[in-house]
Amino acid sequence: MDQGQPPGEDSLKAAAEEFEQLRPRLFGIAYRILGSVSEAEDVVQDVWMRWQDVDRSTVLEPAAFLAKITTRLAINVAQSARVRREAYVGPWLPEPVDTSMDPQVGAERGEALELAVLLVLEKLNPVERAAYVLREAFGYAYDEIANMLRLTQANTRQIVSRARKRLSAERREPVDTAQHRRLLDAFVAAARNGDVAALEHVLSADAVAYADGNGMRGVARVKIVGTERVAMICGSAKKFFPRAEYSVVEANGMPGALLTQDGAPVALVSVTVGPDGIDGVYWVLAPEKLRAYQQSAQRLTGHP
């Protein structure tokens, strides 16, 4: 150790390096449980503060220890967030992340990352959500999950099984990536031109649209159902954003459309696709959520 260096500085530096290596995974766990970039980042920062204070010589497996703390803190935040989201004006959609800039988002798999899946996960209670995420997105063993959640293995298996069934009941079989991209491109072209007939052509009969504007004027505050109504709403984007430029981007592992007007992002659109066309359209319009998407790259250079 250099003379004049405070005792324990080497230890703290090693702890910081270890934490930085694990940060993407910790963020990925928290983000999937919360559906919020800002809340997930707050959880990870809280974990870092705790990691500095813990007696690290007693921690045999830092990765497992930090994942456990992250999961428990995220569950606590999710329980309080539920009350806040009940007061949200209009449909609440998860904050999108730019996975082209942050391809890991802390996971080896893309499971439980798409906006539509995160929205379904919101219907589970926080413990169910956490168990599903840890198992399906990160591949933790049932005994590890049970330890993190303070449950029995048998109970953990039941919770994950129920969550799988819930999601499979509300998700359709995905189409291949090329077909998804073709339909998205056709949707973008039709929406850019305000071509309602062309929009109807790419939408499924039971298409649903959600618009998250958190009370923004002119934004639908209920979900829109049916081909004609969804086409009409999406076709009106040309009037809502008359000077918007459309670009295809990556959001939550899938292609989406980013609308910018006068140099600023005004909307991010994601779609889900079934065998008979686009069956879900998700408009993120709330400025704070668009900022979260733009700031995704900062986590690559962030420091504890």
N, C-alpha and C positions, 0 to 999 in steps of 0.2 A: 504494500500500500504506500502511496506517495506520502511524504511528510506533509503534515498540515491537512490531510484528507480526513474528513469526519469519520469516526468509527461507524461501520455498518453501511458506508456508501457503496462499497462493492456489492454487498448483499442486496441493497435496494436496486442497483443497476441490473443485477442478474434477475431480480424479481420483475423489473420492468420489461426486460427482454423476453422473459418467459411469457408474461402477460400479453405482450404485443403479438407473439406467435399465435396465441389462443384467441385474441380479440375477434377475428372474423367469425369463428365458431360461436363465441359467446353472443355476439351481435345477432347471428343467424337464429339462435335459440330464442332470444328475447323478442326479436322482430316477428317471428312466426307466432309466438304466443300473443303478442300485443297488436300486430298489424299497424304499428306506428313506428316510424323511423325515430322521431324525437324521443318517444318514451323508451324505446330500446336503447338508444344512446345514453339516456339518463341512467338506465339500469346498469349498463356496462361501466359507466363512470363510477357508480356506487360500488360495484364489485371491485374496481381498481382501488378505491379508497380503503375498502375492507382488506384487500390483499396486502396493502402496505402495513396494516396494523396487526395482522395475524402472525402468530409464531410459526413461520414457514418451515422450521426444522421439524415440526410435528406433522406436516402434510406429506404423506407418502406419494400421493398421485395428484399433483397440482391441477391437471386437466379435469379430472373427475370432481375435485373439490370446487373449482371455479364454475364448472357447469352446474353443479348442485346449487351453489349460491345464486347464480344467474337465474336458474329456473324458479327458485323460491321467491326471489325478488320480483320477477316478472309476473308470477301468479298474484302476488300482493297488489301490484300495479293494475293488473287486469281486473281484479275484483273491484277496485275503486273506479277504474275507467268505465265500467259498465254503467254506473250511475250517471257519469258525465255524458255518455253517449246516448242515454235515454233522453237527454235534454237537447241533443243535436237537432238542428233544423233540417229536415229532409233526410234522404238516405245517407248513411255513413258508409264510406268505402275505405279500405285500408290505404295508407300512404304508400305510393309506389316507390320502388327503388330501381336505379339504373344498373341492371346486371351486366351491361356491356362494360361499364367502368369498374364494377365490383362483382366479378363473375362468381366468386365463391358464395358471397353472402353467408359465409360461415358453414356451408354444408357440402357434403360430398354428393348429395343428390338434390334434384330440383323439387322434390316432393314438398307439398304444403307451402309453396311459394307464389303460385299464380294468384292474382287478385281475387278471382272467383272462388278459389279454394279457401283463401284466408277469410273471405266473407262467410262461407259456410262454417268454418271453424269458430267464428264468432257466436254461432248458435249453441256451441258446446260450453259447458262451464270451464273456468280457467284450468282446473286440475285435469279434466278430460282432454282439453286442448294441449296441455303440456305433455301428457303421456303419449298422445298421438304424435306430436312433433318429435319428441325424443326418440320414439321407436321408428317412425316412418321416414323422417327426414335425416336423422343422424345415426340410426342403427344401433342405439344403445340396447343392451341386453335387458330383459325384464327385471332381473335382480338389481341392476344398476338403477333403473327407473324407479323401482319400488323404494330403494334407499333414498333417492332424491326427493320423492314425494311422500315419504313416510307411510307407505302402504305395504300390504302383503303382495307377494308375487301373483297370487291367484287373483286378487282384486285388480292389480295392474293389468293383467291379461284381459280381464273382463272389460275394463275401461277402454283399452285400445281396440278390442273387438267391437264394442258398441260404437266407438268413434268411426271405425272403418265402415261399418254398416250405414251409419248416418251419412257419411260422405258419398258412399257408392250410390245411395238412394237419391242423392241430389246432384250427382255428376253424371254426365254422359260419357260414353267412350270417346276419347279424343281422336280427331282425324290426324293425318300425317302433317308434318310441319309445312310441306310445300303447299298443300291444299289450304291450310290456315293462312299462309301468306298470300295466296291468290285471292282468297275471299276478303282479306283485310285490304289489299290493294284496290279491289273493286269497290269496297265500302268507302274507302278514302276518296276515290275518284268521284263517286256519286255524291258523297257528302260535300265535297269541295264545290261541286257544281249545283248543289241544291236539287239534285235529280231524285225525286221521291220514287218514281217508277223503278229506277235502277236500284235504289235501296231495297224496295220491296222484293226485287228479284234475288237478292243475296241473303235476305233474312228468312229464317224458318217461320213456320206458321204460328208458333207459340213463343216468338222472340220476346225478350224482356230487356228493358233499358233502365239503368240507374244513373242519376246525375247527382254528384256530391258537390254542392256549392255552399253548404252550411248557411243557408238563408240568403244567398245572392239573389238579387232581383232578376226575375225572368227565368229562373231555373226551377224545373219541376221538383216538387217536394214529396212526390210519391213515385213509386216505380211505375213504369209504363209497360203495358202488356199488349201483345198482338202486333202482327206484321205492319198493318196500316198505321197504327198510332206510333210505333217505334220509328218507322220510316219518316213520318211527318216530323217528329221531334228531331231526328238526326238531320233531316233535310233543312231544318230551320237554322242549323249552325251557320250557314252562309249569311243569314240576316243578323244573327247574334254577333258573329265575328266577321264582318265584311271584308277585312283586309288580311285575314289569317293566311299564313303559309303552313302547309302540311308537310311533315317529314316522318318517315317511318323510323322508329327507334326501338330499343329493347327495354322492356319493363317487366320485372319479375320473371325473367326467363323466357318471355314471349314477345313477339313483335307487336308494337302498338303504334299509334299515331300521335305525334306531338304537334299541337297548334301553337304557333307563335304569331303575335301581332305587334307591330311597332317594336320589334326586337325582344319582346317579353313573352314567356310562355303563358297561354291563357287556358289551355285544356290538354289533358292527356286521355286518349281513348284506348281502351283495351277491349278485345272481343273474345268470346268463347265460341267454338265452332263444333257443330254436330254433323251427323250424316246428311241432314237436309238444309244445311246453311248456317249462318250466324244465329245463334240462339241467345246470346247475351251481349249487351253493349254496356260498358262501364265508363262513364264520363267523370273524370276527376277535374273539378273546376276550382275548388277552394285554393286560394293563393298560397296558404301555408303548406299545403300538401304538394303543390307544384314546386315550391322552394325545396322541400325535402327531397324530391326527385332530382333536382338540379345539384343538390349538395352531396349526392351519393359518393362522388369521387373523393371527397375530402377524407373519408375513412381510410383510404389507402395511404395517406400521408399523415394521419392523425397520430398524436402521441398521448399517452396517459397523462 
